[in-house]
Amino acid sequence: MAAVSKVFAARLAGLVVLGPDGESVGRVRDIVITARIDRQQPRVLGLAVELLTHRRIFVPMLRVTAIEPNSVTLTTGSVSLRRFNQRPGEILALAQVLDSRVRVDDPELDDIADIDVLVVDLGIELTRTRDWVVSRVAVRGHRGRLGRRGAIHIVDWQHVRGLTQTDLAMPGQGVEQLLLQFEGLRPADVANAMRELPHKRRIEVALALDDERLADVLQELPDDDQISLLGHFEERRAADILEAMDPDDAADLLGELPGAEAESLLRLMDPEESAPVRRLLEHSPDTAGGLMTPEPVILNPATTVAEALARVRNPDLTPAVSSLVFVVRPPTATPTGHYLGCVHLQQLLREPPSTLVGGALDKDLPRLSPDDPLAAVTRYFATYNLVCGPVVDDEGHLLGAVTVDDVLDHLLPDDWREQEETVDGR
């Protein structure tokens, strides 16, 4: 394919970045440009590239040998793996410029003169000196009658006002283009992307996400970031987000807040949603009772294997939670009736669909006590080769289940999400 010398920045988002031998380096996540100085066209300094390990690095434009419709090719496969950190005077084209409000003074565009318009894209081009610069801005007017979007206009850079660093630091910027980039990403990947955003943009994205999506993303952020973002919501919305979180994650977050603030949020939550969170907060966070989820897969003994398999197929369940189903006497909500035993997923797959789970029980698997410390829980998983284990009180009631991911979260350093090690440890 022929290389291009002009391209719109949003077209680069997600493109694979290739070395000279065609090996994949990563994908383009943003374009780094210089801050605006008067009417001078900003230079394109380089690309923010996400590696397979989800770390973002900076690749200078001097390393780019060709931009093609489906890929960006570098002059060398040797790039610095140092984590990308935005410097003063640098602006992220996609994260900071798109969806910002500007004004246009192009005499040929009287219909959008002296009114706020939205930036929907930036046109960059290769100059004779082999530098890439921002030459054009695609803008859209406000929605017209019947909610129709305004027409898109392509404006020369020198006719656009409102893209200085001061302008871009003003609150209230839209996030439509950023949210489009997050579509289809796992919550952990969205969380990683949000951590790379400037603080102001991170808040604007969080405010725009719906409660369910934000709850999933929030659970993947470090504690300090969770607390910071939650503090930007009014209390009613913060309580709604906590309701959408897994109870154990909500309890972990509330446990980091001052007692009065946590209690205020708990009172605003639906009583049915706050009850399991309150029970979790009664336990020390580094015990089985503090680590557990109160919502594992719980069945009564008269449930068929077919019904049990239907339950564990729920896409909202993590693989660890769905690896075991717990069988109890009614009630089946935690704390349950008398705990009878568990059935492993592999066992369910071996049994005829009409078999009752009460007849396929593993009654010998040892149980965790809610007061068991983290070290004991870790040894339990290692001893029995499990990824999920039951937490049962002295009266024989199932209180919840601990999963291996919760154990790892507490075994790793508090700042493990912020450390730069790659998956292979290098």
Residue pairs with C-beta under 8 A, 6 or more apart in sequence:
1 68
1 69
1 70
2 68
3 65
3 66
3 67
3 68
3 73
4 67
4 68
4 69
5 125
5 126
6 123
6 124
6 125
6 126
6 135
7 67
7 123
7 124
7 125
8 121
8 122
8 123
8 124
8 138
9 31
9 93
9 94
9 98
9 121
9 122
9 123
9 124
10 94
10 98
10 120
10 121
10 122
10 177
12 28
12 31
12 47
12 67
12 72
13 28
13 29
13 30
13 94
13 181
14 27
14 28
14 29
14 181
15 27
15 28
15 70
15 71
15 72
16 24
16 26
16 27
16 70
16 71
16 72
17 24
17 25
17 26
17 27
17 28
17 47
17 49
17 59
17 71
17 72
17 73
17 74
18 24
18 25
18 71
18 72
18 73
18 74
19 25
19 73
19 74
19 76
19 77
20 65
20 73
20 74
20 75
20 76
20 77
21 77
23 77
24 52
25 49
25 51
25 59
25 74
25 77
25 79
26 49
26 50
26 51
26 52
26 57
27 49
27 50
28 47
28 48
28 49
28 50
28 72
29 48
29 49
29 50
29 56
29 94
29 181
29 193
29 196
30 47
30 48
30 92
30 93
30 94
30 95
31 44
31 46
31 47
31 48
31 92
31 93
31 94
31 122
31 124
32 44
32 45
32 46
32 47
32 48
32 58
32 86
32 90
32 91
32 92
32 93
33 42
33 43
33 44
33 45
33 90
33 91
33 92
33 93
33 97
33 122
33 134
34 42
34 43
34 45
34 89
34 90
34 91
35 42
35 89
35 90
35 91
35 164
35 165
36 42
36 163
36 164
36 165
39 157
39 158
41 133
41 134
41 135
41 157
41 158
42 91
42 133
42 134
42 157
43 131
43 132
43 133
43 134
44 61
44 124
44 131
44 132
44 133
44 134
45 60
45 61
45 90
46 58
46 59
46 60
46 61
46 63
47 58
47 59
47 61
47 64
47 72
48 56
48 57
48 58
48 84
48 92
48 196
49 56
49 57
49 58
49 59
49 79
50 56
51 57
51 81
51 422
53 422
53 423
54 189
54 192
55 81
55 83
55 420
55 422
56 83
56 84
56 196
57 79
57 80
57 81
57 82
57 83
57 84
58 80
58 82
58 84
59 74
59 79
61 131
61 132
62 75
63 74
63 75
63 76
63 79
64 72
64 73
64 74
64 75
64 132
65 73
65 74
65 75
66 72
66 73
67 73
81 422
83 420
84 196
86 92
86 198
89 165
91 97
91 165
91 168
92 197
92 198
93 122
93 134
94 177
94 178
94 181
95 178
95 196
95 197
95 198
95 201
96 168
96 198
96 201
97 119
97 122
97 163
97 168
98 119
98 120
98 121
98 122
98 177
98 178
99 118
99 119
99 120
99 173
99 174
99 175
99 176
99 177
99 178
100 118
100 119
100 162
100 163
100 167
100 168
100 173
100 174
101 116
101 117
101 118
101 119
101 162
101 173
102 116
102 117
102 118
102 119
102 137
102 139
102 160
102 161
102 162
102 163
102 167
103 114
103 115
103 116
103 117
103 160
103 161
103 162
104 112
104 113
104 117
104 139
104 153
104 155
104 159
104 160
104 161
105 113
105 159
105 161
106 113
106 155
106 156
106 159
109 153
109 155
109 159
111 141
112 139
112 141
112 153
115 141
115 142
116 142
117 139
117 140
117 141
117 142
117 150
117 153
118 139
118 140
118 141
118 142
118 174
119 137
119 138
119 139
119 160
119 163
120 138
120 139
120 140
120 152
120 177
121 137
121 138
122 134
122 136
122 137
122 138
123 134
123 135
123 136
123 137
123 138
123 154
124 132
124 133
124 134
124 135
125 132
125 133
125 135
125 136
126 132
127 133
134 157
135 156
135 157
136 154
136 155
136 156
136 157
137 154
137 155
137 156
137 157
137 160
137 163
138 152
138 153
138 154
138 155
139 152
139 153
139 155
139 160
140 149
140 150
140 151
140 152
140 153
141 150
141 151
141 153
142 150
143 149
143 150
144 150
169 200
171 200
171 204
172 204
173 200
173 201
173 204
174 204
175 201
175 204
175 205
175 208
178 197
178 201
178 205
179 205
179 208
179 209
181 193
182 190
182 193
182 205
185 193
187 213
187 216
187 217
187 219
187 220
188 220
190 213
190 217
190 220
191 217
191 218
191 220
191 221
191 417
192 220
194 202
194 205
194 206
194 217
194 221
195 202
195 221
195 225
195 417
195 418
197 205
202 229
203 229
203 232
206 214
206 217
206 229
206 232
207 232
207 233
209 217
211 237
211 240
211 241
211 243
211 244
212 244
214 241
214 244
215 241
215 242
215 244
215 245
218 226
218 229
218 230
218 241
218 245
218 249
218 253
219 245
219 246
219 249
220 417
221 229
221 417
222 414
222 415
222 417
222 418
223 252
223 253
223 256
223 414
226 253
226 256
227 253
227 256
227 257
230 238
230 241
230 253
233 241
235 264
235 265
235 268
236 268
238 265
238 268
239 265
239 268
239 269
242 250
242 253
242 254
242 265
242 269
242 273
242 277
243 250
243 269
243 270
243 273
243 274
245 253
246 293
246 295
247 273
247 276
247 277
247 280
247 293
247 294
247 295
248 280
248 291
248 292
248 293
248 294
248 400
248 406
250 277
251 277
251 280
251 281
251 285
251 290
252 285
254 262
254 265
254 266
254 277
254 281
255 262
255 281
255 285
257 265
262 281
266 274
266 277
266 278
267 274
269 277
276 294
276 295
276 334
279 294
279 334
279 335
279 399
280 289
280 290
280 292
280 294
280 400
282 289
283 289
283 290
283 370
283 371
284 290
285 291
285 410
286 373
286 374
286 410
287 370
287 371
287 372
287 373
287 374
287 377
288 368
288 369
288 370
288 371
288 372
288 376
288 377
288 391
288 402
289 370
289 371
289 391
289 399
289 400
291 374
291 377
291 402
291 406
291 407
291 410
292 368
292 370
292 391
292 399
292 400
292 401
292 402
292 406
293 321
293 400
293 401
293 402
293 403
293 406
294 334
294 399
294 400
295 334
295 400
296 321
296 324
296 325
296 326
296 388
296 390
296 400
296 401
297 308
297 311
297 312
297 317
297 321
297 322
297 324
297 325
297 326
298 325
298 326
298 327
298 328
298 332
298 333
298 334
298 336
298 398
299 307
299 308
299 311
299 325
299 326
299 327
299 328
299 332
299 357
300 327
300 328
300 329
300 330
300 332
300 358
301 327
301 329
301 340
301 356
301 357
301 358
301 361
302 356
302 358
303 327
303 356
303 357
303 358
304 353
304 354
304 355
304 356
304 357
305 348
305 351
305 352
305 353
305 354
305 355
305 356
305 357
305 360
306 353
306 354
308 325
308 343
308 348
308 357
309 348
309 349
309 353
311 325
312 322
312 325
312 345
312 348
313 322
314 322
318 403
318 405
319 387
320 387
320 388
320 403
320 404
320 405
321 388
321 401
321 403
322 345
323 344
323 345
323 386
323 387
323 388
324 342
324 343
324 344
324 345
324 386
324 388
324 389
324 390
324 401
325 342
325 343
325 345
325 348
325 357
326 336
326 339
326 341
326 342
326 390
326 398
326 401
327 339
327 340
327 341
327 342
327 343
327 357
327 358
327 361
328 336
328 337
328 338
328 339
328 340
328 398
329 336
329 337
329 338
329 340
330 336
330 337
331 337
334 397
334 398
334 399
334 400
335 393
335 397
335 398
335 399
336 397
336 398
337 397
338 396
338 397
339 367
339 390
339 392
339 396
339 397
339 398
340 358
340 361
340 363
341 361
341 362
341 363
341 365
342 361
342 362
342 365
342 390
343 357
343 360
343 361
343 362
344 362
347 360
347 362
348 357
348 360
351 360
365 384
365 389
365 390
366 380
366 384
367 389
367 390
367 391
367 392
368 376
368 377
368 380
368 389
368 390
368 391
368 392
368 402
369 391
369 392
369 393
369 394
370 391
370 393
370 399
372 380
374 407
374 410
374 411
377 389
377 402
377 407
378 407
378 411
380 386
380 389
381 387
381 389
381 404
381 407
386 404
387 403
387 404
388 401
388 402
388 403
388 404
389 401
389 402
390 398
390 401
391 398
391 399
391 400
391 401
391 402
392 398
392 399
393 399
413 419
